[in-house]
Amino acid sequence: MIYVIIPCYNEGRFIKEILKEVSKSDADKILVVDNGSTDNTLDILKSFESHKINILYCNTPLGHDVPRAVGLSYALSDGGEYFIFIDGDMLGITKDDINTLIKSLKLGVDLSLTDCYYDNELPSGLAYYVLEFRKMLNMELNLFDKIKYSTPSHGPHGISKRLAESIPIHYISIPPLLLCWAVKMGFTVDVGLNKLHRFLSLMSRTEKHALKMAETIIGDCICGINYVKNNTLSRVYEDIEYTGYHKDRRFDLLDIMLNDAALKA
């Protein structure tokens, strides 16, 4: 069974269009994890007519990326074999993108990533600074020549059942640790989809949000580098701690959410 897992938070303006596209893909089920939305997102999800849709609703926000772990645990318990992750504001995603990642997993890739910079047209400013840390991590993993700047933190990606069953579930909530675990445990990691960043049409956010997201991804990459080196999972680099949204990740609630049948809307 093929699952597409979509965490979302206040995506009422976009989620319907995303579901229309994803529901056309070869996925058997679409699991939307509503991370405590306060707009009309949940109403839209409930009114969307598709036999593929399942909804998990968390009335307390779990923080950035934690809903991925909740969704994966649910999908595994439901017999899922392949799992595709996309974000709830990823308007540029197409059914063909989903199917391409599914095909990659079926061909034996355990962690199938999206290369958003395969044309070597790199961004400037803050986004470039983030890429430098993604590069540092992938070089530490001896994977940069193969996957370049690709990471589970950014862009649609998929994982196999055997990887999903092996990984500590909290690592799903810190995407670079998912990548590091896969490499360290000998799973197959590759680029399954080439899709330029500008075509993903991610919803624009505030400058403050962009900065916090950058700090989150950088800190996660530093954490991953320390994991590979068997060091303490610190988020500090050159005396600066990159926290971002990490402190909002409710790991204290994750275990409860994983086993709470009342989450299903």
N, C-alpha and C positions, 0 to 999 in steps of 0.2 A: 504494500500500500504506500502511495506517495502522498506526503503531506507538504503543504505550503503553510508556514507559520508566519503570522503577521502581527507583531506587537504594534499597538497604536495608542496614542494619547491625544485627545481633542483633534481628531482628524475628520470632523464632520464635513468639511468642504471637499475632501478628496477621496475618502475611503470607498465611496460607491464606485467611482471610476476605476479605482485600482481593483476592486473585486470583480467588476465586469470583465476586465482583461484577464485576471488570474483564473477566473472560473472557466475560461475558454481553453486553458492549458490541459496537459495530460495528467495533472494532479488529481488524485482521487478525493482528497479532502483539503479544505482550507480552514485552518484554525486561527481565528483572530483573538488575540489576547489584549483586551481593553484594560489599559493600565490606569484605571481610575479616572476616565474621562468625565469632564463636567459639562461638556457641550452636548450636542445631539448625536454623537457618534454611536452610542449604544442603540438608540432608536433606529438609526439607519441600518445598523448591522442586523437587528431583529427583523426589519422589513425587507431585507434583501432576499429575493426569491432564488434560492439555489439549494439543491440537496447536498451540495458539497460543504456548505458552511457550518462550522461549529464555533461557538463563542465561549470564551472564558472571561469572566468579568472580575476584576480585582477592585473592590471599593476603596482600598487604600493603595495609592501609588507605590510601586515596588522600586522605582528608580530606573536609571538608564541600563538597558540590556538584561535586567533580571527577568522580565517577562519572557525572554527567549528560553530561559531555563525552565520556567513553568510550562511553556508551550511544548518544549521537547519532551519533558517528562510525561505529559498527557498523551502526546502522539505516540510515544513508545509504548505506553500502557494499552493503547488502542490498536496495537499491531503494526505501527508504521515501520517501513523498511528504508525509505529515503525521505530526507527532510530538507526542504528549501526554506531559507529565511529571507524575507524582504521587509523593508520598513513601511510603516503605514502612510508615509508621505512620498513614496517613491513613484510618482506619476509616470515616469518614463518607462517603467517596466512593461514588457509585452509578454504575451503567451509564448512567443518564440524564445524569448530569453529564459523563461522558466523551463521550457522543454529542452533547451540546450544544456542547462545545468543538470536536468534529470538524466539526459543521455550520458553525460560525463560520469555521473554516479553509477549508472548501470554498466558502464564500461570498466568499472573497477576503481575509480578515484574515490577516496574516502572523505577528503575535504576539497571541494570544488569551489574555486574562488573566481571573482570577477576582476579582470585587469582594466582599470578605468583610465590608464595612461599608456596604453600600448603604442601610441603614436609618438611617445616621448615629448608631447606638448605639455610641459609641466606648468602648474600655476605659480603665481608669485605671492609674496607677502606671507601671511599667517599659514595659508594652506601649504605652501612650499616648506615651511618650517616643520609642519606636521609630517610631511612626506619624508623629511630627513630622518626622523625617528622611526618611521616605518621601514626605511631602507636599512637603518642600523640593526633593527631586529631581524630582518630577513637575511642580512649578511651574517649575523651571528648564527643563524640557522643554516648557513651555507645554501640558501635558496634564492638569493636575489637574482642570479642569472636566469632562474627558471620562472619565478613568479613576479619579479620586479617589486613594485610597491603594493602588490595585492595583500589584502588583509580581511579577515572576517569582520573587522570593525566598519568596513565601508563597502557598500555594494551588495547585491544579492549573492548568496553562497549556499552551498548544500553540503550535507554530511551523510555518510552511510550509517546503517544501523549498527554495524560492528564498532565504529568509532563512537557513536552516541551511547552505546551500552558500556563502553570502557571508561569514558571520561568522568572525572568528578563533576557533578552537575553544576557546582558553583563556577567552574571554569567557563561554562557557556556564557556566563554573565560578564566575563572579562575577555572579550574576543581574542586578543593576542595570546592568552593562555590556552585557548582552544587550538590555535595554530601550533604553539610550542609543544603541547601535549601530543598532538598528532605526529609531529616530526620526531619527538623523543621516543615515542612508542612504536615507531616504524610504520605508521600508516602512510598511504599514498596521498600526497598533496600536489595539486596542479591547478592551473588556470583552466576553468571550464567555459568561461564566457568572456569575450572582449566587448566591452560597452563603455564608450567614453563618458566621463563624468558629466559633461554638459548635456548628454542625452538622457540621463537618469531623472532630470527635472525634479530634484529634491526641493521641497518647499522652503522658501527663503524664511529665515528667522532673524531675530535681532542680532546686533553686533555683540551684545553681552552673551547671548546663547552661543554664537560662533566661537567666542573666546573660551567659554566653559567647555564646549565640545572638543576644541583643540587641546585643552589641558587634560581632558579625560582620556583622549586617544594617546597623547604623548605619555601620560602617566601609565596607561595600560601597557604601552610598548616598553617602557622602562621596567615595569614589573615583569614582562615577558623575558627581557634580556637577563634580568636577575634570576629568573627561573631556569633558563638555559645554563647559566653559570653556577647553578646550585647555591645561589645566595639568598638571603632574606628577601621576600617579595616587596622591596622598597619601591617607592615612586619618586625617589630623589635622584636628580642628575645635576652635577656641578653645584651642589648646595641649594638647589631649588626643588621644592616638592610640588609636583604637578598633580593636583587633586581633582579639579573640575567637578564633575557630577558624581565622582566616586563615593563621596560621603553620603549621598542620597540613595545609594544602593542598599535596599533593605534585606540584607542577608539574614537578618534576625527573623524575618517573616517568610523567607523562601521555603523552608522546610514545612511550615504550616500550609502554605499555599499549594505545595506539591501534592498534598494529601486531602485537600478540602473539596469534597464533591459539590459543595454549595457554590463553587466558583462558576459552574456551568449556568449560563443565563437561560 
